[in-house]
Amino acid sequence: MACLKKKKHSSTAALHSSFVHFFLVFSLLIACVAVQAFTGTYGINYGRIADNIPSPDKVVSLIRAGQQR
């Protein structure tokens, strides 16, 4: 009877350990995907009327200024 309890406990501990490892790997994977989703995206806000659109040269200088962090 004592052997059965010990075996059940080790099985539960192994299950818990497997779950913790799965959770950590899954969290790391999600974090990597989230970081990739938000890198390298730029947008130019033209406002509501869009009557002050910057020239292509000005856009290039704005993007270069944003990359110098």
Rosetta silent file (secondary structure, phi, psi, omega in degrees, C-alpha in Angstrom):
SEQUENCE: MACLKKKKHSSTAALHSSFVHFFLVFSLLIACVAVQAFTGTYGINYGRIADNIPSPDKVVSLIRAGQQR
SCORE:     score description
SCORE:     0.000 S_00000001
   1 L     0.000  -39.437  179.059    0.000    0.000    0.000 S_00000001
   2 H   -65.186  -34.106  179.270    2.851    2.389    0.789 S_00000001
   3 H   -66.483  -36.919  179.895    4.381    1.682   -2.625 S_00000001
   4 H   -65.660  -41.535  179.186    1.156    2.678   -4.377 S_00000001
   5 H   -64.302  -42.335 -179.654    0.994    6.023   -2.596 S_00000001
   6 H   -64.949  -40.877 -179.563    4.618    6.774   -3.416 S_00000001
   7 H   -65.921  -39.740  178.825    4.121    5.841   -7.060 S_00000001
   8 H   -65.469  -39.453  179.637    1.036    8.039   -7.316 S_00000001
   9 H   -64.985  -43.047 -179.547    2.913   10.938   -5.750 S_00000001
  10 H   -68.129  -33.246  176.624    5.827   10.630   -8.171 S_00000001
  11 H   -66.672  -40.734  177.551    3.381   10.448  -11.070 S_00000001
  12 H   -66.715  -40.428  178.543    1.687   13.635   -9.880 S_00000001
  13 H   -65.008  -39.729  178.655    5.052   15.343   -9.436 S_00000001
  14 H   -65.994  -40.223  177.760    6.091   14.312  -12.944 S_00000001
  15 H   -63.827  -43.138  178.334    2.824   15.643  -14.348 S_00000001
  16 H   -63.031  -43.724  179.067    3.301   18.915  -12.485 S_00000001
  17 H   -63.053  -41.740  178.341    6.884   19.188  -13.728 S_00000001
  18 H   -63.774  -41.302  178.791    5.803   18.505  -17.307 S_00000001
  19 H   -63.698  -42.183  179.932    3.113   21.161  -17.071 S_00000001
  20 H   -63.742  -44.034  178.371    5.570   23.724  -15.708 S_00000001
  21 H   -63.244  -44.164  178.289    8.054   22.997  -18.504 S_00000001
  22 H   -60.557  -44.537 -179.138    5.318   23.212  -21.139 S_00000001
  23 H   -62.652  -42.201  179.628    4.063   26.492  -19.691 S_00000001
  24 H   -65.470  -44.067  179.114    7.553   28.028  -19.664 S_00000001
  25 H   -65.539  -42.545  178.989    8.303   26.985  -23.253 S_00000001
  26 H   -62.854  -42.855  179.085    4.886   28.181  -24.414 S_00000001
  27 H   -63.518  -40.465  178.114    5.340   31.540  -22.657 S_00000001
  28 H   -64.656  -41.014  178.514    8.753   32.000  -24.251 S_00000001
  29 H   -63.285  -45.243  178.834    7.344   31.204  -27.679 S_00000001
  30 H   -63.279  -40.155  179.020    4.488   33.683  -27.262 S_00000001
  31 H   -63.165  -41.488  178.923    6.922   36.365  -26.054 S_00000001
  32 H   -64.706  -41.269  179.221    9.128   35.883  -29.129 S_00000001
  33 H   -66.143  -40.693 -179.664    6.152   36.123  -31.470 S_00000001
  34 H   -65.271  -39.209  178.833    4.887   39.254  -29.709 S_00000001
  35 H   -66.265  -41.710  179.550    8.277   40.946  -29.981 S_00000001
  36 H   -65.138  -30.844 -177.439    8.508   40.113  -33.690 S_00000001
  37 H   -69.592  -26.422 -174.484    5.034   41.534  -34.286 S_00000001
  38 L  -108.716   11.291  178.308    5.991   44.987  -33.001 S_00000001
  39 L  -105.393  141.261  173.657    9.439   45.477  -34.529 S_00000001
  40 L    79.805   16.491  179.239   10.128   47.223  -37.787 S_00000001
  41 L  -108.046  128.654  177.669    6.746   48.842  -38.325 S_00000001
  42 L  -128.234  150.285  176.006    6.526   52.529  -39.178 S_00000001
  43 L  -144.302  150.849  178.011    3.617   54.679  -40.155 S_00000001
  44 L  -112.034  123.579  179.692    3.197   58.272  -41.186 S_00000001
  45 L   -90.971  115.534 -178.877    0.217   60.123  -39.737 S_00000001
  46 L   -90.835   -3.607 -178.120   -1.130   62.589  -42.298 S_00000001
  47 L    86.277 -170.128 -177.524   -3.833   63.987  -40.034 S_00000001
  48 L   -79.593  -36.020 -174.744   -7.535   64.242  -40.815 S_00000001
  49 L   -94.950  -27.336 -179.051   -7.333   66.318  -43.991 S_00000001
  50 L    62.773   39.510  178.792   -3.995   65.020  -45.344 S_00000001
  51 L   -97.951    1.535 -178.781   -3.084   68.410  -46.761 S_00000001
  52 L  -125.776   54.594 -176.795    0.423   68.419  -45.304 S_00000001
  53 L   -75.857  127.593 -179.212    1.884   65.254  -46.829 S_00000001
  54 L   -72.582  154.741  177.783    5.684   65.124  -46.442 S_00000001
  55 L   -71.791  160.506  178.572    7.935   64.660  -49.437 S_00000001
  56 H   -56.822  -36.694  177.994    9.631   61.270  -49.951 S_00000001
  57 H   -64.112  -40.190  178.812   12.961   62.770  -48.820 S_00000001
  58 H   -66.523  -38.541  178.036   11.365   64.014  -45.597 S_00000001
  59 H   -63.135  -42.800  178.699    9.813   60.583  -44.971 S_00000001
  60 H   -61.628  -43.437  179.758   13.220   58.920  -45.371 S_00000001
  61 H   -66.879  -35.080  176.612   14.785   61.330  -42.889 S_00000001
  62 H   -65.051  -42.798 -179.605   11.945   60.721  -40.407 S_00000001
  63 H   -66.964  -41.737  177.843   12.374   56.954  -40.637 S_00000001
  64 H   -63.548  -38.021  178.331   16.150   57.211  -40.226 S_00000001
  65 H   -65.098  -34.025  178.962   15.683   59.445  -37.177 S_00000001
  66 H   -72.857  -21.914 -178.499   13.382   56.832  -35.644 S_00000001
  67 L   -85.539   -8.236 -176.225   15.952   54.059  -36.067 S_00000001
  68 L   -90.525   51.464  179.749   18.662   55.820  -34.031 S_00000001
  69 L  -100.380    0.000    0.000   17.513   54.570  -30.626 S_00000001
